Amino acid sequence: MNYVSGLRCRECKREYSISPIHVCEFCFGPLEIIYDYEKIKKSLTHKKIEERPKSMWRYQELLPLNGDPTVGTNVGFTPLIRSEGLARALGVRELYLKNDAVNHPTLSFKDRVVSVALSKAKEFGFRIVACASTGNLANSVAALAAAGGFKSYIFVPYDLEQGKILGTLIYGTNLIGIRGSYDEVNRLCSEIAENYGWAFVNINIRPFYAEGSKTFGFEIAEQLGWKVPQHVIVPMAGGSLITKIWKGFKELEAIGLLDGVPTKIYGAQASGSNPIVAAFKAGVDWIKPQRPQTIAKSLAIGNPADGYYALKTIRESGGWAEDVTDGEIVEGMKLLAQTEGIFTETAGGVTVGVTKKLIEQGIIPRDESILISITGNGLKTQEAIQDQVGRPLIIDAKLSDFEKIGAPKQRERENGIQATL
């Protein structure tokens, strides 16, 4: 059964039939999906969802496909972890981590949006897919395009981290590095999209692509027993993810799967690329573009496409926005790794760092439920910390050399053995 009836402009509310378009031809506002929520409410239940395979597609009625997914069918349902170590370090009572650093197949939340985008591209009959990316999207489009039988073209800033470059090229894609920022890459891609008949996942397929992020929120609610945290911290680049997590919560409420949404949403950015945070703190609705300078390259978007809507989400939910320096990002990455054993990329360092700052400022209470969004894997951004975590101690294969570097004394070893008996 089809639960999607068309597209609607988020500004002037004009409606369009389903097709690969992303802006209103009257006011140039962004388009979004129109769902028949009454029909979904009659069909979708907790029981039906819980009986389905553990992937993002267990919420299929709330995603914009005509039929079953054809690309990325195993994506999603990543771990939600009740934190103990990080909670103690931050001095809070109830802390959760939603960990998309282990998402399949490319270790970031982008696998969610790309699965929807390429499944929809296949429905539309496209054979070539493309994207502009700061890295994680490049990995995901390349991998899922290969799995889905598409030819792909991917455009990135030329100076991305090597992990993301290699993690894209391995899939046999056409990778083009552009001398310039992501915003310049995106402008070029908009021109290419106008002249080539390709499915650009974050341009002409964007209304469908963006809906995949809602599943991050759906899973949070289900994994917490069909309730939502009081505070959710989300990294912001283009600003779409934060809006879709909020939309996902509100959709579950609208169809009766949540009793309410007492959640405040917090936006997190790097200080060297913080246009949304700057607008929030200035109390304005418009975004002043920036030229990003930060180690958090996956968040380095100076002119965020959904910045206005990210601001709206934060304010509507009663949340806040904050940024952290590169040094604080590294400390956030190390803190998460050393308390929870999770190696996150720089975006995760941003969310951890911002969470710490907001708790210390008293903006997030220490005795309420908090969830930190972890959206990508640290193996992709090793350059950011390679000089920040020390070096291995090198010795010869001799017991005497081992003892010289601080091996425990015999009595300490015996005490340790006795303590375990």
N, C-alpha and C positions, 0 to 999 in steps of 0.2 A: 504494500500500500504506500502511495506517495504522500508525504506529509508537507511537501514544499509547494507553494502556489506561485511564487514569483520573486522578483527583486524589488526593493523599495529604496528610494533615496533617503539617506539619514537626515537630510536637511529640509527639502521641499516636499517630501513624502510622495512624489510621483512614483508610479509603479511600472515595472517592465516584466516582460516574460523572461523565462530562464534562458540565458545565453552568455557567452564569454565576454561580458562587458563589466566595467567596474566603476564608472562615473556617470552621473546624471547628465543627459544632453541639454538640460535646461539651466541648471544652476551649478553643474560640475561638482556636486556633492558626492561622497562615496555611497555606493550601493550596498545593501545588506539583504540577507535572505528573509523571505516571509514564510513562516511556519504556520500550520493549522494546529494551534495548541490545544484546542478543544478535542480534535481528533486524536492527538497524541495522548492527551489525558485519559481518554477512554481505552487506549491500547496498552500504554506502558505502565508497568507496576514494578515495585521492588522485587517481587518474586521472579518476574520475567527477566529482569536484568541479571539477577544473581544466578540464574540457571544457565546463562549464556557463557561462551568461552571468555577467558580473562584477557580481553584486549579492549582497546578504545571503542571497538565497534559494537560492544554490548549496549551502547546508547545510540544505536543506528537511527532511530526515529528522529533524533535531534540533530542529525547531520544531513547535509544537502545533496544526497545522491538519489537517483531514481530507483536503483536496485542495490544489490549487494556490492560491497567494495571489491575491487579487482587488484588493487595495489596496496601493499602494507597491511595485510590482513592480520598480522601478529603484533602490530605496534600497540604500545600502551600498557596499561595496568601495571605501572611501575610501583616500587615499594613506597609505602608511607610508614615512616619510622617514628616511634615515640622516643624522643631523645632523652638520654640520661646525662651523658658526659657534657654535652654542650649546654644543656639546661643548667647544670651545676655551675659551669664556667660563667654563664650569663646571669646566674642568680634568679632563675624563674621557675615557676611551679610546673607548668604544662607546656611542653614544646614539642612540635612535630616537624619532620623534614619530609617533603615530597621530592623523591629522588629520581628525576629524569636523566641523571648522569649515567644511568644504566639502561636507558631506553633502547629498543631495537629498531633498526640495525645500526644507527650511527651515533648513539650515546648522547642525544640531546632531544629536547622537546620538539624540535623542528620536524622530527619524524611524524609527529601527529598531523601537523598542517600539510605536509607534503603528501601523506597518504590520502588525505581528502582531495587535495588539488589534482593529483595524478589520476586518481579514480574518476574524478569528474572530467578531466581532460580526455580520458579514454571514452567516457560517455559522449563527449562532444565530437569525437573522431579525430583528435589531434594525434600526430605522429612524432612531433618534435616539441620538447618542453625546455624551458629556460628559466633563469632567475638572475637577479642581482643579489649579492650576498656579502655578509661580513664573515662568513666561514661555516657556521653550523648548517645553514640552509644549503650551501654549496655541497657539503658532504651528503646531506639527505636527498637532495634532488638527484645527484649523481648516482647514489646507491639504488634508490627506488626506481629511477628511470631505467637503469640497467635491469633490475628485476622485472619491471613492467613492460620491457620491450620497446622503450622509447629511445630516440636519439636525443641527446641533451647538449645545451650550450649554457655555460655558467660564467658569469662576469663578477669579478671580485677586485678589491683594491690589491695592487701588485705586492704589497708588503705584509700580507697576512702571515700568521704563524705557520711554520713548516708542517706541523701536525695536521692543520686544516688543508693545506695545499696537497700533501701526500694522500690525505684521507678523501680527497676529491678525485685526484688523477688516477688512483688505483682502479676506479670503475670504468675507465675508458671514455670519459666525457671529453667535450671540447671546453677546456678551461682557458679563459681570457683574463689576464691581469691588466688592470687599468691604472695608469699613473694618475692617481687622484684619490680623493676621499670616497667613502661609500655613497655620499649624496651625488657626487659627480658620476659614479658608476650607475646609479639609479636613473639619473637624467638620460644618460646614453641609452639605457635599456628601454626607457619610455619611447625614445625615438625609434629604436629597433622594433619594438612591439607594434608601432604604427605602420611599419613598412614590411614586416614579415608575418606570415601566418602561423606564428608559434604560440604555444600556451605558456605565457610567462606567469609562473605561479603567483608571484606577488605584484602582478599588474593586472592583466585582463582576466585572470582566474582568481584574483584576490578575494572577492566576496565569499567564494567557496572555501578557499585555502584557509582563511582566517578562522572559520568555524571549527577547525580541528583543535584549536587551543582550548575550546570549551571543555574538552574531555579531561584536561588537567584538573579543572574544577569539579567535574562530575565524579572523578575518581576520589578526590579528597572527601567529598560528601559521603560517598558509599563506604570508603575505607574507615571512616570515623563513625560508622553505624547510622548513616543518614542524618548527620548533623554537620555543621560547619564551624570552624574555629572563630574565635572572636577577633583575631588579628591575623592577616595574611600579608606577607611581604613578598613583592614581585619585582624582578629586575625589568627595567624599561630601556628599550632601544627605539624601535619605531612606535612603541606604545600599544600595540595590538594585544599582546598577551594579557596585560592587566585588565583590559576592558572585557576580554572574553572569559576570563575566570569569573569575574563579577556577573557577566551575562549568564554563564553556566549555572551559577548559584541561583540567580533569579528565575531562570527557566525551570529548574527543579522545583522551586517554590510555586511557580505558576501552574504546574501540572500536578501538584499535590504530593510530590516526593520529598519535600522538605517542609517542616512546619513553620519555618521562618528563617531569615538570613540576618542574624545579629552581628554581621562581619564588618570590620573596618579594613579597607584595602590601603596598603602603603606602597608607594612607588620608590624604587631604588635605582640610583644612577651613579656613575663615576663622576668625580668633580671635574675631570677634564672633558666630559661630554654630558652635560646636565641641563639641556634646554627645557625639559619638562619640569624638573625640580625648580629651576630658576623662575619659570612662569608661575608655578604654584606659590612660591614664597613671595613673589611680587604681587600676588593677588589678581593676576590678569588671565584672560582666556586665550590670548594669542602667544605663539611660540616665536621667540627670536632665534633664528638659526645660528649655529656655532660651527667652528672648525675643530673637530675633536682632537684631543691630545691625551690619550690614556692607554694604559696597558690592557684595559678591558675592550679589546677590539670588537668583540661580538656585540657590544653595546654602543659602539662608536658611530652613532647616527646623529648628525648635527641638526637635521631638519626632519623630525619624526612625522611620518604620514598620519599617525593616529594620536599625535600629541594632544590635540584639543579634547579628544574623547577620553584619553587617559586622565587628563585633568578633571573632566566631568565625573569619571568613575571615582577618583579619589575623594572628591568633594561630596558626591552623592552618598558615599558610604561612610563619611565622617572620618576618613583616614588622614594620611599625611604623606609628604614626599621629602626625601633626604638624599644626600650624596656623600661619598667617601673618597679620600685621596688614594693614589696608587699604593702608597705605603699601607694604608688601612685595608685595601683590597688583598694584598699579600698576607697581611696578618689574619684576615678573615678566612682565607684559604687554608692557612696553617692551623688555625684554631679548629676548623671543621675536621680537618684530617686527623689532628692529634687528639680530639675528643670523641669522634664518631667513626673514624676510619673511612671517611668519604673524601676522595680526591676530586674536588670540583674545579671547573675552569674559573676564569676571572669573574664572570658574571655571578657565580656562586659566592665568590669572595665579596662582591658588592652587596649581595643580599644579607650575608652574615654580618658584614661590617655595618651596614645600615641598621639591621636589627639591634646590634649591640649599642649603637649610638642612640637609637630611639628609646631603648630601655633605660639607658643611663640618663637621658634627658627627661624621663618620666612620662613620655608621650605614650608608650606602650606599658601598661601595668604589669608588674612582675607576677601577679597572682591570677592572671587570666590566660586562656588558651591561645597559643601563638603557633603559626605555621610559616616556615621559611621555604620558599620555592628554590629548588636546586635544578637548574635547567640544562647543564652541560657538564662534560667530563674534563677533568684536569689534564688528562693525557694529550689533549688538543692544544694546550696553552703552556707548555713546559718552559718556554722562554721567559715567562713572567716571573718564575720563581727559581730558575736554575742557579742564581747566585745568592739566593735568600735562605737556603735550607742547609747549608754546610756541605762538607765533603766527607767521603768515607775515610776511615783511618786505614792506612796501608801498612802491613807488617809482613815479615817473612813467616814461613810456616813453622814457627818455633813457639813452644809454650812460654819460654822466657820472654819473647817479644810480646806475647799476649798479656802477660802479667805486668809488663812495663806500662801498658796503656790503661791500667786501672782495673785489672781482674780482681774479683772478690777474694779475700783471704780464706784460708781453709776453714776457720771457725765459722765465718759467715756462710760458706757453702753448706756446712753441716747444719747450721741453724735453719737454713732455707729448706733442706731436705726434711728435717724434723717437723717443720711447720706444715708440710704437705701431707704428713702421715696421719 
